[in-house]
Amino acid sequence: MQTSNVTRKELAEVVAGKLGYPLSSCSDIVDRLFNAMKASMLDGSSIKLVHFGTFSVRDKKPRKGRNPRTGKAITIQERQIVSFRPSKQLRARVNRQA
């Protein structure tokens, strides 16, 4: 399976190709979308994109861990993580291609 990353520039190029707007305008649209998503998650809100999935911020409790280099026991601090849960439609399409 070959993997590749999609960059903001590539997203802007796709939007420009679909809408026919200048690349600079589409790049601004993509940047504003991601900034709005970041702001929403920093406020603790979830982002639900229908037929795609849900991004949410979750709290992780502190736990005991081990430094793999030294083997020393450490406590991993309480923190927040961003999680993504794909929609049923997206999950089904991904599994059909796999």
Phi and psi restraints in degrees (range 20) as a CNS / XPLOR table:
assign (resid 1 and name C) (resid 2 and name N)
       (resid 2 and name CA) (resid 2 and name C) 1.0 -90.7 20.0 2
assign (resid 2 and name N) (resid 2 and name CA)
       (resid 2 and name C) (resid 3 and name N) 1.0 129.8 20.0 2
assign (resid 2 and name C) (resid 3 and name N)
       (resid 3 and name CA) (resid 3 and name C) 1.0 -112.1 20.0 2
assign (resid 3 and name N) (resid 3 and name CA)
       (resid 3 and name C) (resid 4 and name N) 1.0 146.7 20.0 2
assign (resid 3 and name C) (resid 4 and name N)
       (resid 4 and name CA) (resid 4 and name C) 1.0 -146.5 20.0 2
assign (resid 4 and name N) (resid 4 and name CA)
       (resid 4 and name C) (resid 5 and name N) 1.0 153.2 20.0 2
assign (resid 4 and name C) (resid 5 and name N)
       (resid 5 and name CA) (resid 5 and name C) 1.0 -94.6 20.0 2
assign (resid 5 and name N) (resid 5 and name CA)
       (resid 5 and name C) (resid 6 and name N) 1.0 145.3 20.0 2
assign (resid 5 and name C) (resid 6 and name N)
       (resid 6 and name CA) (resid 6 and name C) 1.0 -99.5 20.0 2
assign (resid 6 and name N) (resid 6 and name CA)
       (resid 6 and name C) (resid 7 and name N) 1.0 126.2 20.0 2
assign (resid 6 and name C) (resid 7 and name N)
       (resid 7 and name CA) (resid 7 and name C) 1.0 -95.8 20.0 2
assign (resid 7 and name N) (resid 7 and name CA)
       (resid 7 and name C) (resid 8 and name N) 1.0 166.3 20.0 2
assign (resid 7 and name C) (resid 8 and name N)
       (resid 8 and name CA) (resid 8 and name C) 1.0 -60.5 20.0 2
assign (resid 8 and name N) (resid 8 and name CA)
       (resid 8 and name C) (resid 9 and name N) 1.0 -38.2 20.0 2
assign (resid 8 and name C) (resid 9 and name N)
       (resid 9 and name CA) (resid 9 and name C) 1.0 -62.6 20.0 2
assign (resid 9 and name N) (resid 9 and name CA)
       (resid 9 and name C) (resid 10 and name N) 1.0 -43.2 20.0 2
assign (resid 9 and name C) (resid 10 and name N)
       (resid 10 and name CA) (resid 10 and name C) 1.0 -64.5 20.0 2
assign (resid 10 and name N) (resid 10 and name CA)
       (resid 10 and name C) (resid 11 and name N) 1.0 -39.3 20.0 2
assign (resid 10 and name C) (resid 11 and name N)
       (resid 11 and name CA) (resid 11 and name C) 1.0 -62.2 20.0 2
assign (resid 11 and name N) (resid 11 and name CA)
       (resid 11 and name C) (resid 12 and name N) 1.0 -43.5 20.0 2
assign (resid 11 and name C) (resid 12 and name N)
       (resid 12 and name CA) (resid 12 and name C) 1.0 -62.8 20.0 2
assign (resid 12 and name N) (resid 12 and name CA)
       (resid 12 and name C) (resid 13 and name N) 1.0 -38.0 20.0 2
assign (resid 12 and name C) (resid 13 and name N)
       (resid 13 and name CA) (resid 13 and name C) 1.0 -65.0 20.0 2
assign (resid 13 and name N) (resid 13 and name CA)
       (resid 13 and name C) (resid 14 and name N) 1.0 -39.3 20.0 2
assign (resid 13 and name C) (resid 14 and name N)
       (resid 14 and name CA) (resid 14 and name C) 1.0 -65.7 20.0 2
assign (resid 14 and name N) (resid 14 and name CA)
       (resid 14 and name C) (resid 15 and name N) 1.0 -44.2 20.0 2
assign (resid 14 and name C) (resid 15 and name N)
       (resid 15 and name CA) (resid 15 and name C) 1.0 -62.4 20.0 2
assign (resid 15 and name N) (resid 15 and name CA)
       (resid 15 and name C) (resid 16 and name N) 1.0 -43.5 20.0 2
assign (resid 15 and name C) (resid 16 and name N)
       (resid 16 and name CA) (resid 16 and name C) 1.0 -61.8 20.0 2
assign (resid 16 and name N) (resid 16 and name CA)
       (resid 16 and name C) (resid 17 and name N) 1.0 -40.7 20.0 2
assign (resid 16 and name C) (resid 17 and name N)
       (resid 17 and name CA) (resid 17 and name C) 1.0 -65.5 20.0 2
assign (resid 17 and name N) (resid 17 and name CA)
       (resid 17 and name C) (resid 18 and name N) 1.0 -37.9 20.0 2
assign (resid 17 and name C) (resid 18 and name N)
       (resid 18 and name CA) (resid 18 and name C) 1.0 -75.6 20.0 2
assign (resid 18 and name N) (resid 18 and name CA)
       (resid 18 and name C) (resid 19 and name N) 1.0 -40.7 20.0 2
assign (resid 18 and name C) (resid 19 and name N)
       (resid 19 and name CA) (resid 19 and name C) 1.0 -95.1 20.0 2
assign (resid 19 and name N) (resid 19 and name CA)
       (resid 19 and name C) (resid 20 and name N) 1.0 -21.4 20.0 2
assign (resid 19 and name C) (resid 20 and name N)
       (resid 20 and name CA) (resid 20 and name C) 1.0 78.8 20.0 2
assign (resid 20 and name N) (resid 20 and name CA)
       (resid 20 and name C) (resid 21 and name N) 1.0 15.0 20.0 2
assign (resid 20 and name C) (resid 21 and name N)
       (resid 21 and name CA) (resid 21 and name C) 1.0 -87.2 20.0 2
assign (resid 21 and name N) (resid 21 and name CA)
       (resid 21 and name C) (resid 22 and name N) 1.0 163.3 20.0 2
assign (resid 21 and name C) (resid 22 and name N)
       (resid 22 and name CA) (resid 22 and name C) 1.0 -62.4 20.0 2
assign (resid 22 and name N) (resid 22 and name CA)
       (resid 22 and name C) (resid 23 and name N) 1.0 149.0 20.0 2
assign (resid 22 and name C) (resid 23 and name N)
       (resid 23 and name CA) (resid 23 and name C) 1.0 -59.1 20.0 2
assign (resid 23 and name N) (resid 23 and name CA)
       (resid 23 and name C) (resid 24 and name N) 1.0 -36.3 20.0 2
assign (resid 23 and name C) (resid 24 and name N)
       (resid 24 and name CA) (resid 24 and name C) 1.0 -64.2 20.0 2
assign (resid 24 and name N) (resid 24 and name CA)
       (resid 24 and name C) (resid 25 and name N) 1.0 -39.6 20.0 2
assign (resid 24 and name C) (resid 25 and name N)
       (resid 25 and name CA) (resid 25 and name C) 1.0 -66.9 20.0 2
assign (resid 25 and name N) (resid 25 and name CA)
       (resid 25 and name C) (resid 26 and name N) 1.0 -42.0 20.0 2
assign (resid 25 and name C) (resid 26 and name N)
       (resid 26 and name CA) (resid 26 and name C) 1.0 -68.8 20.0 2
assign (resid 26 and name N) (resid 26 and name CA)
       (resid 26 and name C) (resid 27 and name N) 1.0 -34.5 20.0 2
assign (resid 26 and name C) (resid 27 and name N)
       (resid 27 and name CA) (resid 27 and name C) 1.0 -64.0 20.0 2
assign (resid 27 and name N) (resid 27 and name CA)
       (resid 27 and name C) (resid 28 and name N) 1.0 -40.0 20.0 2
assign (resid 27 and name C) (resid 28 and name N)
       (resid 28 and name CA) (resid 28 and name C) 1.0 -64.6 20.0 2
assign (resid 28 and name N) (resid 28 and name CA)
       (resid 28 and name C) (resid 29 and name N) 1.0 -39.7 20.0 2
assign (resid 28 and name C) (resid 29 and name N)
       (resid 29 and name CA) (resid 29 and name C) 1.0 -61.3 20.0 2
assign (resid 29 and name N) (resid 29 and name CA)
       (resid 29 and name C) (resid 30 and name N) 1.0 -47.2 20.0 2
assign (resid 29 and name C) (resid 30 and name N)
       (resid 30 and name CA) (resid 30 and name C) 1.0 -62.4 20.0 2
assign (resid 30 and name N) (resid 30 and name CA)
       (resid 30 and name C) (resid 31 and name N) 1.0 -44.0 20.0 2
assign (resid 30 and name C) (resid 31 and name N)
       (resid 31 and name CA) (resid 31 and name C) 1.0 -62.6 20.0 2
assign (resid 31 and name N) (resid 31 and name CA)
       (resid 31 and name C) (resid 32 and name N) 1.0 -41.8 20.0 2
assign (resid 31 and name C) (resid 32 and name N)
       (resid 32 and name CA) (resid 32 and name C) 1.0 -65.8 20.0 2
assign (resid 32 and name N) (resid 32 and name CA)
       (resid 32 and name C) (resid 33 and name N) 1.0 -37.7 20.0 2
assign (resid 32 and name C) (resid 33 and name N)
       (resid 33 and name CA) (resid 33 and name C) 1.0 -61.3 20.0 2
assign (resid 33 and name N) (resid 33 and name CA)
       (resid 33 and name C) (resid 34 and name N) 1.0 -49.1 20.0 2
assign (resid 33 and name C) (resid 34 and name N)
       (resid 34 and name CA) (resid 34 and name C) 1.0 -66.6 20.0 2
assign (resid 34 and name N) (resid 34 and name CA)
       (resid 34 and name C) (resid 35 and name N) 1.0 -36.6 20.0 2
assign (resid 34 and name C) (resid 35 and name N)
       (resid 35 and name CA) (resid 35 and name C) 1.0 -64.5 20.0 2
assign (resid 35 and name N) (resid 35 and name CA)
       (resid 35 and name C) (resid 36 and name N) 1.0 -39.6 20.0 2
assign (resid 35 and name C) (resid 36 and name N)
       (resid 36 and name CA) (resid 36 and name C) 1.0 -65.4 20.0 2
assign (resid 36 and name N) (resid 36 and name CA)
       (resid 36 and name C) (resid 37 and name N) 1.0 -39.5 20.0 2
assign (resid 36 and name C) (resid 37 and name N)
       (resid 37 and name CA) (resid 37 and name C) 1.0 -65.1 20.0 2
assign (resid 37 and name N) (resid 37 and name CA)
       (resid 37 and name C) (resid 38 and name N) 1.0 -43.8 20.0 2
assign (resid 37 and name C) (resid 38 and name N)
       (resid 38 and name CA) (resid 38 and name C) 1.0 -61.4 20.0 2
assign (resid 38 and name N) (resid 38 and name CA)
       (resid 38 and name C) (resid 39 and name N) 1.0 -46.2 20.0 2
assign (resid 38 and name C) (resid 39 and name N)
       (resid 39 and name CA) (resid 39 and name C) 1.0 -60.9 20.0 2
assign (resid 39 and name N) (resid 39 and name CA)
       (resid 39 and name C) (resid 40 and name N) 1.0 -41.4 20.0 2
assign (resid 39 and name C) (resid 40 and name N)
       (resid 40 and name CA) (resid 40 and name C) 1.0 -63.4 20.0 2
assign (resid 40 and name N) (resid 40 and name CA)
       (resid 40 and name C) (resid 41 and name N) 1.0 -44.7 20.0 2
assign (resid 40 and name C) (resid 41 and name N)
       (resid 41 and name CA) (resid 41 and name C) 1.0 -70.1 20.0 2
assign (resid 41 and name N) (resid 41 and name CA)
       (resid 41 and name C) (resid 42 and name N) 1.0 -34.4 20.0 2
assign (resid 41 and name C) (resid 42 and name N)
       (resid 42 and name CA) (resid 42 and name C) 1.0 -65.4 20.0 2
assign (resid 42 and name N) (resid 42 and name CA)
       (resid 42 and name C) (resid 43 and name N) 1.0 -27.0 20.0 2
assign (resid 42 and name C) (resid 43 and name N)
       (resid 43 and name CA) (resid 43 and name C) 1.0 -80.4 20.0 2
assign (resid 43 and name N) (resid 43 and name CA)
       (resid 43 and name C) (resid 44 and name N) 1.0 -6.3 20.0 2
assign (resid 43 and name C) (resid 44 and name N)
       (resid 44 and name CA) (resid 44 and name C) 1.0 91.9 20.0 2
assign (resid 44 and name N) (resid 44 and name CA)
       (resid 44 and name C) (resid 45 and name N) 1.0 6.5 20.0 2
assign (resid 44 and name C) (resid 45 and name N)
       (resid 45 and name CA) (resid 45 and name C) 1.0 -85.7 20.0 2
assign (resid 45 and name N) (resid 45 and name CA)
       (resid 45 and name C) (resid 46 and name N) 1.0 154.7 20.0 2
assign (resid 45 and name C) (resid 46 and name N)
       (resid 46 and name CA) (resid 46 and name C) 1.0 -91.2 20.0 2
assign (resid 46 and name N) (resid 46 and name CA)
       (resid 46 and name C) (resid 47 and name N) 1.0 156.5 20.0 2
assign (resid 46 and name C) (resid 47 and name N)
       (resid 47 and name CA) (resid 47 and name C) 1.0 -120.2 20.0 2
assign (resid 47 and name N) (resid 47 and name CA)
       (resid 47 and name C) (resid 48 and name N) 1.0 117.5 20.0 2
assign (resid 47 and name C) (resid 48 and name N)
       (resid 48 and name CA) (resid 48 and name C) 1.0 -109.5 20.0 2
assign (resid 48 and name N) (resid 48 and name CA)
       (resid 48 and name C) (resid 49 and name N) 1.0 118.9 20.0 2
assign (resid 48 and name C) (resid 49 and name N)
       (resid 49 and name CA) (resid 49 and name C) 1.0 -109.3 20.0 2
assign (resid 49 and name N) (resid 49 and name CA)
       (resid 49 and name C) (resid 50 and name N) 1.0 109.4 20.0 2
assign (resid 49 and name C) (resid 50 and name N)
       (resid 50 and name CA) (resid 50 and name C) 1.0 -58.2 20.0 2
assign (resid 50 and name N) (resid 50 and name CA)
       (resid 50 and name C) (resid 51 and name N) 1.0 137.3 20.0 2
assign (resid 50 and name C) (resid 51 and name N)
       (resid 51 and name CA) (resid 51 and name C) 1.0 65.7 20.0 2
assign (resid 51 and name N) (resid 51 and name CA)
       (resid 51 and name C) (resid 52 and name N) 1.0 11.9 20.0 2
assign (resid 51 and name C) (resid 52 and name N)
       (resid 52 and name CA) (resid 52 and name C) 1.0 -125.6 20.0 2
assign (resid 52 and name N) (resid 52 and name CA)
       (resid 52 and name C) (resid 53 and name N) 1.0 -60.9 20.0 2
assign (resid 52 and name C) (resid 53 and name N)
       (resid 53 and name CA) (resid 53 and name C) 1.0 160.4 20.0 2
assign (resid 53 and name N) (resid 53 and name CA)
       (resid 53 and name C) (resid 54 and name N) 1.0 -173.3 20.0 2
assign (resid 53 and name C) (resid 54 and name N)
       (resid 54 and name CA) (resid 54 and name C) 1.0 -126.5 20.0 2
assign (resid 54 and name N) (resid 54 and name CA)
       (resid 54 and name C) (resid 55 and name N) 1.0 129.1 20.0 2
assign (resid 54 and name C) (resid 55 and name N)
       (resid 55 and name CA) (resid 55 and name C) 1.0 -99.2 20.0 2
assign (resid 55 and name N) (resid 55 and name CA)
       (resid 55 and name C) (resid 56 and name N) 1.0 131.6 20.0 2
assign (resid 55 and name C) (resid 56 and name N)
       (resid 56 and name CA) (resid 56 and name C) 1.0 -142.7 20.0 2
assign (resid 56 and name N) (resid 56 and name CA)
       (resid 56 and name C) (resid 57 and name N) 1.0 158.0 20.0 2
assign (resid 56 and name C) (resid 57 and name N)
       (resid 57 and name CA) (resid 57 and name C) 1.0 -101.5 20.0 2
assign (resid 57 and name N) (resid 57 and name CA)
       (resid 57 and name C) (resid 58 and name N) 1.0 126.3 20.0 2
assign (resid 57 and name C) (resid 58 and name N)
       (resid 58 and name CA) (resid 58 and name C) 1.0 -118.7 20.0 2
assign (resid 58 and name N) (resid 58 and name CA)
       (resid 58 and name C) (resid 59 and name N) 1.0 149.2 20.0 2
assign (resid 58 and name C) (resid 59 and name N)
       (resid 59 and name CA) (resid 59 and name C) 1.0 -90.9 20.0 2
assign (resid 59 and name N) (resid 59 and name CA)
       (resid 59 and name C) (resid 60 and name N) 1.0 136.3 20.0 2
assign (resid 59 and name C) (resid 60 and name N)
       (resid 60 and name CA) (resid 60 and name C) 1.0 -112.7 20.0 2
assign (resid 60 and name N) (resid 60 and name CA)
       (resid 60 and name C) (resid 61 and name N) 1.0 132.0 20.0 2
assign (resid 60 and name C) (resid 61 and name N)
       (resid 61 and name CA) (resid 61 and name C) 1.0 -77.1 20.0 2
assign (resid 61 and name N) (resid 61 and name CA)
       (resid 61 and name C) (resid 62 and name N) 1.0 157.3 20.0 2
assign (resid 61 and name C) (resid 62 and name N)
       (resid 62 and name CA) (resid 62 and name C) 1.0 -65.9 20.0 2
assign (resid 62 and name N) (resid 62 and name CA)
       (resid 62 and name C) (resid 63 and name N) 1.0 149.9 20.0 2
assign (resid 62 and name C) (resid 63 and name N)
       (resid 63 and name CA) (resid 63 and name C) 1.0 -150.2 20.0 2
assign (resid 63 and name N) (resid 63 and name CA)
       (resid 63 and name C) (resid 64 and name N) 1.0 164.7 20.0 2
assign (resid 63 and name C) (resid 64 and name N)
       (resid 64 and name CA) (resid 64 and name C) 1.0 -85.1 20.0 2
assign (resid 64 and name N) (resid 64 and name CA)
       (resid 64 and name C) (resid 65 and name N) 1.0 141.1 20.0 2
assign (resid 64 and name C) (resid 65 and name N)
       (resid 65 and name CA) (resid 65 and name C) 1.0 -142.1 20.0 2
assign (resid 65 and name N) (resid 65 and name CA)
       (resid 65 and name C) (resid 66 and name N) 1.0 -174.2 20.0 2
assign (resid 65 and name C) (resid 66 and name N)
       (resid 66 and name CA) (resid 66 and name C) 1.0 -138.9 20.0 2
assign (resid 66 and name N) (resid 66 and name CA)
       (resid 66 and name C) (resid 67 and name N) 1.0 134.8 20.0 2
assign (resid 66 and name C) (resid 67 and name N)
       (resid 67 and name CA) (resid 67 and name C) 1.0 -71.3 20.0 2
assign (resid 67 and name N) (resid 67 and name CA)
       (resid 67 and name C) (resid 68 and name N) 1.0 116.9 20.0 2
assign (resid 67 and name C) (resid 68 and name N)
       (resid 68 and name CA) (resid 68 and name C) 1.0 -65.9 20.0 2
assign (resid 68 and name N) (resid 68 and name CA)
       (resid 68 and name C) (resid 69 and name N) 1.0 -25.7 20.0 2
assign (resid 68 and name C) (resid 69 and name N)
       (resid 69 and name CA) (resid 69 and name C) 1.0 -77.2 20.0 2
assign (resid 69 and name N) (resid 69 and name CA)
       (resid 69 and name C) (resid 70 and name N) 1.0 -43.5 20.0 2
assign (resid 69 and name C) (resid 70 and name N)
       (resid 70 and name CA) (resid 70 and name C) 1.0 -103.9 20.0 2
assign (resid 70 and name N) (resid 70 and name CA)
       (resid 70 and name C) (resid 71 and name N) 1.0 -20.2 20.0 2
assign (resid 70 and name C) (resid 71 and name N)
       (resid 71 and name CA) (resid 71 and name C) 1.0 82.0 20.0 2
assign (resid 71 and name N) (resid 71 and name CA)
       (resid 71 and name C) (resid 72 and name N) 1.0 0.8 20.0 2
assign (resid 71 and name C) (resid 72 and name N)
       (resid 72 and name CA) (resid 72 and name C) 1.0 -73.4 20.0 2
assign (resid 72 and name N) (resid 72 and name CA)
       (resid 72 and name C) (resid 73 and name N) 1.0 137.1 20.0 2
assign (resid 72 and name C) (resid 73 and name N)
       (resid 73 and name CA) (resid 73 and name C) 1.0 -73.6 20.0 2
assign (resid 73 and name N) (resid 73 and name CA)
       (resid 73 and name C) (resid 74 and name N) 1.0 136.2 20.0 2
assign (resid 73 and name C) (resid 74 and name N)
       (resid 74 and name CA) (resid 74 and name C) 1.0 -137.0 20.0 2
assign (resid 74 and name N) (resid 74 and name CA)
       (resid 74 and name C) (resid 75 and name N) 1.0 164.5 20.0 2
assign (resid 74 and name C) (resid 75 and name N)
       (resid 75 and name CA) (resid 75 and name C) 1.0 -105.1 20.0 2
assign (resid 75 and name N) (resid 75 and name CA)
       (resid 75 and name C) (resid 76 and name N) 1.0 123.2 20.0 2
assign (resid 75 and name C) (resid 76 and name N)
       (resid 76 and name CA) (resid 76 and name C) 1.0 -85.1 20.0 2
assign (resid 76 and name N) (resid 76 and name CA)
       (resid 76 and name C) (resid 77 and name N) 1.0 124.9 20.0 2
assign (resid 76 and name C) (resid 77 and name N)
       (resid 77 and name CA) (resid 77 and name C) 1.0 -69.7 20.0 2
assign (resid 77 and name N) (resid 77 and name CA)
       (resid 77 and name C) (resid 78 and name N) 1.0 159.9 20.0 2
assign (resid 77 and name C) (resid 78 and name N)
       (resid 78 and name CA) (resid 78 and name C) 1.0 -62.0 20.0 2
assign (resid 78 and name N) (resid 78 and name CA)
       (resid 78 and name C) (resid 79 and name N) 1.0 140.4 20.0 2
assign (resid 78 and name C) (resid 79 and name N)
       (resid 79 and name CA) (resid 79 and name C) 1.0 -157.5 20.0 2
assign (resid 79 and name N) (resid 79 and name CA)
       (resid 79 and name C) (resid 80 and name N) 1.0 173.1 20.0 2
assign (resid 79 and name C) (resid 80 and name N)
       (resid 80 and name CA) (resid 80 and name C) 1.0 -115.8 20.0 2
assign (resid 80 and name N) (resid 80 and name CA)
       (resid 80 and name C) (resid 81 and name N) 1.0 146.2 20.0 2
assign (resid 80 and name C) (resid 81 and name N)
       (resid 81 and name CA) (resid 81 and name C) 1.0 -130.7 20.0 2
assign (resid 81 and name N) (resid 81 and name CA)
       (resid 81 and name C) (resid 82 and name N) 1.0 157.2 20.0 2
assign (resid 81 and name C) (resid 82 and name N)
       (resid 82 and name CA) (resid 82 and name C) 1.0 -96.9 20.0 2
assign (resid 82 and name N) (resid 82 and name CA)
       (resid 82 and name C) (resid 83 and name N) 1.0 128.6 20.0 2
assign (resid 82 and name C) (resid 83 and name N)
       (resid 83 and name CA) (resid 83 and name C) 1.0 -120.0 20.0 2
assign (resid 83 and name N) (resid 83 and name CA)
       (resid 83 and name C) (resid 84 and name N) 1.0 153.7 20.0 2
assign (resid 83 and name C) (resid 84 and name N)
       (resid 84 and name CA) (resid 84 and name C) 1.0 -125.1 20.0 2
assign (resid 84 and name N) (resid 84 and name CA)
       (resid 84 and name C) (resid 85 and name N) 1.0 129.7 20.0 2
assign (resid 84 and name C) (resid 85 and name N)
       (resid 85 and name CA) (resid 85 and name C) 1.0 -119.2 20.0 2
assign (resid 85 and name N) (resid 85 and name CA)
       (resid 85 and name C) (resid 86 and name N) 1.0 112.9 20.0 2
assign (resid 85 and name C) (resid 86 and name N)
       (resid 86 and name CA) (resid 86 and name C) 1.0 -68.6 20.0 2
assign (resid 86 and name N) (resid 86 and name CA)
       (resid 86 and name C) (resid 87 and name N) 1.0 153.0 20.0 2
assign (resid 86 and name C) (resid 87 and name N)
       (resid 87 and name CA) (resid 87 and name C) 1.0 -72.3 20.0 2
assign (resid 87 and name N) (resid 87 and name CA)
       (resid 87 and name C) (resid 88 and name N) 1.0 164.9 20.0 2
assign (resid 87 and name C) (resid 88 and name N)
       (resid 88 and name CA) (resid 88 and name C) 1.0 -60.6 20.0 2
assign (resid 88 and name N) (resid 88 and name CA)
       (resid 88 and name C) (resid 89 and name N) 1.0 -39.5 20.0 2
assign (resid 88 and name C) (resid 89 and name N)
       (resid 89 and name CA) (resid 89 and name C) 1.0 -64.4 20.0 2
assign (resid 89 and name N) (resid 89 and name CA)
       (resid 89 and name C) (resid 90 and name N) 1.0 -45.0 20.0 2
assign (resid 89 and name C) (resid 90 and name N)
       (resid 90 and name CA) (resid 90 and name C) 1.0 -65.3 20.0 2
assign (resid 90 and name N) (resid 90 and name CA)
       (resid 90 and name C) (resid 91 and name N) 1.0 -44.2 20.0 2
assign (resid 90 and name C) (resid 91 and name N)
       (resid 91 and name CA) (resid 91 and name C) 1.0 -60.1 20.0 2
assign (resid 91 and name N) (resid 91 and name CA)
       (resid 91 and name C) (resid 92 and name N) 1.0 -42.4 20.0 2
assign (resid 91 and name C) (resid 92 and name N)
       (resid 92 and name CA) (resid 92 and name C) 1.0 -64.4 20.0 2
assign (resid 92 and name N) (resid 92 and name CA)
       (resid 92 and name C) (resid 93 and name N) 1.0 -42.7 20.0 2
assign (resid 92 and name C) (resid 93 and name N)
       (resid 93 and name CA) (resid 93 and name C) 1.0 -66.6 20.0 2
assign (resid 93 and name N) (resid 93 and name CA)
       (resid 93 and name C) (resid 94 and name N) 1.0 -39.6 20.0 2
assign (resid 93 and name C) (resid 94 and name N)
       (resid 94 and name CA) (resid 94 and name C) 1.0 -64.6 20.0 2
assign (resid 94 and name N) (resid 94 and name CA)
       (resid 94 and name C) (resid 95 and name N) 1.0 -42.9 20.0 2
assign (resid 94 and name C) (resid 95 and name N)
       (resid 95 and name CA) (resid 95 and name C) 1.0 -70.0 20.0 2
assign (resid 95 and name N) (resid 95 and name CA)
       (resid 95 and name C) (resid 96 and name N) 1.0 -27.1 20.0 2
assign (resid 95 and name C) (resid 96 and name N)
       (resid 96 and name CA) (resid 96 and name C) 1.0 -69.7 20.0 2
assign (resid 96 and name N) (resid 96 and name CA)
       (resid 96 and name C) (resid 97 and name N) 1.0 -34.0 20.0 2
assign (resid 96 and name C) (resid 97 and name N)
       (resid 97 and name CA) (resid 97 and name C) 1.0 -82.4 20.0 2
assign (resid 97 and name N) (resid 97 and name CA)
       (resid 97 and name C) (resid 98 and name N) 1.0 -19.9 20.0 2
